Amino acid sequence: MKILAPIRAHDELEMLAASGAEELYCGIVPREWSERYTGAAWLNRRAAKGGSLETWPEMKRLVDAAHAARLPVFITLNAPYYTAEQAPLVLDLARRLSGDVGVDALIVTDLNLLARLSEENLAAALHVSSVAATLNSEAIRFLLNFGPSRVILPRSLTIPEIETIAADVGRDVEIEVFMLNDGCAFEEGFCATTHHHSVGAFCTSLSEMQADFEWYGPLFTARRQRWLRANLADYREWVFYLNGNGCSSTPKGLPYGPCGLCAIPDFLRLGIASLKIVGREASPFKKLASVRMVREVLDRARAGVPKLHVIERAISLREAPAHCASGYMCYYKVDSKT
Amino acid sequence: MQWCVHIAGPQDLDGDATVARFTSLEGSARLESAVRLAAGQIVERFGQVRFTRCAFGNEFCEHLLPAPSALAAAVEAARARDLAFTLVTPYVSNEGIRKLAELLPLLPEGTEVVFNDWGVLNLMLRKFAQLRPVQGRLLNKSLRDPRVMGIYGEAPAADGAAAATLAALQRSNLDNESSTALLSRFGVAAVEMDNLPQGMDLSFAARLPVAVYLPFGFISTSRVCMAAGLHYHKADKFQPGAPCRHECQTHLVEYTYTNSPFTNRDQKFYLKGNTYFYTHSEPMLRSLLDHAASGRVARLIFQPRLPMTASVNGVS
């Protein structure tokens, strides 16, 4: 089971490799795209500035150096869709990334792009993005028609559901799961909203909106109203945790965010191929601290440390036992006794 | 063009199959005006339309999959009224796939099944080839964020980049001939869509028939349901796919975009269960009905309620 870390620049490579990253992923938004479209049309689910590399020499330098350090590099081509005008540009991008740059895999959501790339016989492998919303084994079997070597499971799957999927298709395709840093209140692949800076994420925006209830029954009593309001407050607290605890940090400066560290022993047992750390656009410090945390917990699990002790260490690493105890900062609900 | 009505159960078909009667099915005071606006536009544009198909089921929650008896009753009610029948299915877990494998054998040969999950399509291809797959609106990935997309649609395309971006936002991967050919290869007979706030480019419809819902569009959906949290202790709330008591049937949440950075601070969004919806504005309805009148839309699906209603005949 590998640790997959986000990277945005060659400068981040040495520290990520030294800290325990075993795979890397990043995005590129070439000038042709940035000049053709405004910021409302994203090539890879991140704004061009700050979340992606922008030039071919930068990308080539990063990939060559990563390969010298024996780290594979995967590239996000994971927009929910590409139009007929965009598809040739993206296909050409994929060919150059695979052929000229030598990247190891392309991360894809759009079924049309996946099908087209599967016919290209590229050297780069194909990974199915979590945005493709593979929530069941049948969906993965369908996508296997197009030859992906890996499927990234949506973060909304539970450990028992992942276990069933791994048992069903784990021999046919690698499985990657979310591990740290980025929450989503919705099913990512079925969210038709934008995160454009002008409006921000819909889920967090909702927490600041006026909300009114309509009751479908004879008596909308004051008690029922309080009951609904209390649940809404709990839901908004859950969204706060998804949003990196309101974008706050530990006293040592480590940003909070959704976390799956306690599930690492389960994922090791299930034969999961890769643990994804989210945040291409994050600061180098956050990336570094994230990789170190995952590495420390994974090393303990690999060494056969009992699950309960691994979980205790994971909680201590987060330096926020109250947040961990809330249960709202967790990607996965873990049964510490099994 | 075909007219379809989305029903919550066979009782919805008791009585006249008219826009006016279907409109009266909506019991929400907050949603009533949107439904009446759409109904008025339909009648004004097309007169008393004749519904020849009904759709049953939902796209958003596997906990609302109908019980086998409920599905059988809906199929029979449609047959008795000489209406074609469509079963709409949600995105699902492996458990949902198992339930659907029990429901699909109840459908007569040739029945349309709307899939919103590649796994459901694969199940149909493997075991129910006698059914007719239709791609659902969740698999149409056009953004439809009502907070801002309407503004993009209204803004004049000042330069090439803005025009190219708006064109991209009004389309989807269906824009590619390879995409519609791929769906056809898998036997997909049609695609469903929402009416986009930024406007729709339906030029692909010459290659694959398109059906559009009105007067509600979906914004976002989740395996984590706020309503389902009502009966859980706080620490156990908001778990993906958690069992529920169909708390979504008891209430609706209306959000007002009071924190908008633009002028649309009175805009409304609606949460029912695990899914957020927008309603069609008058210009959006006019634009959709223009598409329909010009032949680019093969079917309009009138939904007098938000499509989150548990069948009175039970759920799986």
Contacts between the chains, C-beta under 8 A, distances in Angstrom:
chain1	res1	chain2	res2	distance
A	35	B	161	7.1
A	36	B	160	7.9
A	36	B	161	6.4
A	36	B	164	5.6
A	37	B	161	5.9
A	37	B	164	5.7
A	37	B	165	4.8
A	37	B	168	6.6
A	38	B	161	4.9
A	38	B	162	5.7
A	38	B	165	4.5
A	40	B	152	6.4
A	40	B	165	5.1
A	40	B	169	6.7
A	41	B	164	7.8
A	41	B	165	4.6
A	41	B	168	4.9
A	41	B	169	6.7
A	80	B	141	3.6
A	80	B	143	7.9
A	81	B	141	4.2
A	81	B	142	7.2
A	81	B	172	4.9
A	81	B	173	3.9
A	82	B	173	6.2
A	82	B	176	7.7
A	83	B	167	7.5
A	83	B	168	5.2
A	83	B	171	4.6
A	83	B	172	7.2
A	83	B	173	7.1
A	83	B	175	4.3
A	83	B	176	7.2
A	84	B	171	7.7
A	84	B	175	4.4
A	84	B	176	4.7
A	84	B	177	7.3
A	85	B	164	7.3
A	85	B	167	7.3
A	85	B	168	7.1
A	85	B	175	7.7
A	86	B	168	6.5
A	87	B	173	7.9
A	87	B	176	5.5
A	87	B	178	7.8
A	110	B	141	7.4
A	110	B	173	5.3
A	111	B	118	7.6
A	111	B	173	7.1
A	111	B	179	7.4
A	111	B	182	7.0
A	112	B	173	4.4
A	112	B	176	5.2
A	112	B	178	5.8
A	112	B	179	3.9
A	112	B	182	6.4
A	113	B	173	7.6
A	115	B	178	7.0
A	115	B	182	5.4
A	116	B	178	6.1
A	132	B	118	7.6
A	133	B	91	6.4
A	133	B	117	7.3
A	134	B	118	7.4
A	134	B	119	7.7
A	135	B	91	6.0
A	135	B	92	6.6
A	135	B	93	5.6
A	135	B	117	6.8
A	135	B	119	7.1
A	135	B	223	7.6
A	136	B	92	5.9
A	136	B	93	5.6
A	136	B	94	4.7
A	136	B	96	7.0
A	136	B	97	5.1
A	136	B	117	7.1
A	136	B	119	4.2
A	137	B	94	5.8
A	137	B	97	7.6
A	137	B	119	7.2
A	138	B	94	7.9
A	138	B	97	5.3
A	138	B	118	7.6
A	138	B	119	3.3
A	138	B	120	7.2
A	138	B	122	4.4
A	138	B	123	5.2
A	138	B	126	7.9
A	139	B	117	6.0
A	139	B	118	4.3
A	139	B	119	3.5
A	139	B	122	6.8
A	140	B	119	7.7
A	141	B	119	7.6
A	141	B	122	5.5
A	142	B	118	4.4
A	142	B	119	6.5
A	142	B	121	6.2
A	142	B	122	3.8
A	142	B	125	7.8
A	143	B	118	6.3
A	156	B	222	7.3
A	156	B	223	4.3
A	156	B	224	6.9
A	156	B	240	4.1
A	156	B	241	7.5
A	157	B	93	7.8
A	157	B	240	6.9
A	158	B	239	7.3
A	158	B	240	6.0
A	158	B	241	6.6
A	161	B	93	5.8
A	161	B	94	6.6
A	161	B	241	7.3
A	164	B	94	5.3
A	165	B	94	7.1
A	168	B	94	7.7
A	185	B	222	6.1
A	185	B	224	6.7
A	186	B	220	4.3
A	186	B	221	6.4
A	186	B	222	4.4
A	187	B	91	6.9
A	187	B	220	7.9
A	187	B	221	5.8
A	187	B	222	5.3
A	187	B	223	5.7
A	190	B	91	6.3
A	190	B	116	7.9
A	190	B	138	5.1
A	190	B	220	7.0
A	190	B	221	5.0
A	190	B	222	8.0
A	191	B	219	8.0
A	191	B	220	4.3
A	191	B	221	7.5
A	192	B	141	7.5
A	192	B	142	7.1
A	192	B	143	5.5
A	192	B	144	4.5
A	192	B	145	6.5
A	192	B	194	7.8
A	192	B	218	6.8
A	192	B	219	6.1
A	192	B	220	6.3
A	193	B	143	6.9
A	193	B	145	4.0
A	193	B	147	7.6
A	193	B	219	6.2
A	193	B	220	5.7
A	194	B	143	5.6
A	194	B	145	4.9
A	194	B	148	6.5
A	194	B	149	7.8
A	196	B	148	6.7
A	198	B	148	6.3
A	198	B	261	6.3
A	199	B	145	7.3
A	199	B	147	4.9
A	199	B	148	5.1
A	199	B	260	7.8
A	199	B	261	6.8
A	202	B	145	6.6
A	202	B	147	7.1
A	202	B	219	6.8
A	202	B	220	6.0
A	202	B	276	7.6
A	203	B	220	7.7
A	205	B	147	7.2
A	205	B	259	6.5
A	206	B	255	6.1
A	206	B	269	7.8
A	206	B	276	7.9
A	208	B	258	7.6
A	208	B	259	4.4
A	209	B	255	4.6
A	209	B	256	6.1
A	209	B	257	6.0
A	209	B	258	5.6
A	209	B	259	5.9
A	209	B	269	7.8
A	210	B	255	6.9
A	210	B	256	4.3
A	210	B	258	4.7
A	211	B	253	5.6
A	211	B	254	7.2
A	211	B	255	5.4
A	211	B	256	7.9
A	212	B	30	7.9
A	212	B	253	7.3
A	212	B	254	4.8
A	212	B	256	7.4
A	213	B	251	5.5
A	213	B	252	7.2
A	213	B	253	5.9
A	213	B	254	7.7
A	214	B	28	6.0
A	214	B	29	6.8
A	214	B	30	5.2
A	214	B	251	6.2
A	214	B	252	4.4
A	214	B	253	7.9
A	214	B	254	6.5
A	215	B	250	6.7
A	215	B	251	5.1
A	216	B	27	6.9
A	216	B	28	7.6
A	216	B	249	6.9
A	216	B	250	5.7
A	216	B	251	6.1
A	216	B	252	7.4
A	217	B	250	6.4
A	227	B	230	6.8
A	228	B	230	7.5
A	228	B	251	6.5
A	231	B	226	6.7
A	231	B	227	7.8
A	231	B	229	5.4
A	231	B	230	5.1
A	231	B	237	7.7
A	232	B	226	7.1
A	232	B	253	7.5
A	234	B	229	6.4
A	234	B	234	5.6
A	234	B	237	5.7
A	234	B	238	7.6
A	235	B	226	4.5
A	235	B	229	6.4
A	235	B	237	7.6
A	235	B	238	6.6
A	238	B	224	7.9
A	238	B	237	7.0
A	238	B	238	4.7
A	325	B	235	8.0
A	326	B	235	6.9
A	327	B	235	4.6
A	327	B	236	7.3
A	328	B	238	7.2
A	333	B	239	6.0
